[in-house]
Amino acid sequence: MTDRALVLFSGGQDSTVCLAWALDRYDHVETVGFDYGQRHAIEMACREAVRFALRRGFPRWASRLGADHVLDLRTLAAIGDTALTSNAAIAFEQNGLPNTFVPGRNILFFTYAAAVAYRRDLRRLVGGMCETDYSGYPDCRDDTLKALQVALTLGLDRRLVIDTPLMWLDKAATWQLAEALGGTALVDLVVAETHTCYLGDRATRHAWGYGCGTCPACALRAQGWARYRQSAGSR
């Protein structure tokens, strides 16, 4: 395809697989990251390491990987009051959502990304949102993002497409997609370079990567890895 894409890229497992997915499909791919006062700010440092590793290890994608953009959205921390933007203990609220939910985060991310895409003539926005194997965040749902695609297209008077290649995949299938896109080399890159842990732990290494091993993000990643390895062993 000749489409030009902008990937919402956090430096985590899901957004890295989405970046590889976009590089495999589109001729030109740029990335955008958001500094929103997140507790796991270490993910921002991982972003460039992942981009470098993709360029070095996957020559067929290197020429397609374009500019990176980092936007300051730290006002989210001031108004969010969540365990993802403070040192509060991670727990579940009365509404059933974990207190790591940052209200409006993905809606704002896509709105800012759309503004960048408008100026850069990028017609596709790619995000790693998923409602198959996730923490229940309402702004990760397919209906939310379809509605947002319509609103952004109307508001900018320019056709934008929101791609969510992981929407109907569980975490095991996300690991499998990484392998399908880039073989064991991409799986190894995701393990070694990406960051998912909400507590920002880069000191503890597990088979599936770095993290505390107990927060909701680590639990999802570890469980997905176990199912992925089990299915790989049965092939």
Stockholm file with secondary structure:
# STOCKHOLM 1.0

chainA/1-235         MTDRALVLFSGGQDSTVCLAWALDRYDHVETVGFDYGQRHAIEMACREAVRFALRRGFPRWASRLGADHVLDLRTLAAIGDTALTSNAAIAFEQNGLPNTFVPGRNILFFTYAAAVAYRRDLRRLVGGMCETDYSGYPDCRDDTLKALQVALTLGLDRRLVIDTPLMWLDKAATWQLAEALGGTALVDLVVAETHTCYLGDRATRHAWGYGCGTCPACALRAQGWARYRQSAGSR
#=GR chainA/1-235 SS CCCEEEEECCSSHHHHHHHHHHHHHCSEEEEEEEESCCTTTHHHHHHHHHHHHHHHHCHHHHTTEEEEEEEECTHHHHHHCSTTSSSCCCCBCTTSCBTTCCTTHHHHHHHHHHHHHHHHTCCEEECCCCSSSSCCCGGGSHHHHHHHHHHHHHHHTSCCEEECTTTTCCHHHHHHHHHHHHHHHHHHHHHHHCCCCTTCCCSCEETTEESCSCSHHHHHHHHHHHHHHHHHHTC
#=GC SS_cons         CCCEEEEECCSSHHHHHHHHHHHHHCSEEEEEEEESCCTTTHHHHHHHHHHHHHHHHCHHHHTTEEEEEEEECTHHHHHHCSTTSSSCCCCBCTTSCBTTCCTTHHHHHHHHHHHHHHHHTCCEEECCCCSSSSCCCGGGSHHHHHHHHHHHHHHHTSCCEEECTTTTCCHHHHHHHHHHHHHHHHHHHHHHHCCCCTTCCCSCEETTEESCSCSHHHHHHHHHHHHHHHHHHTC
//
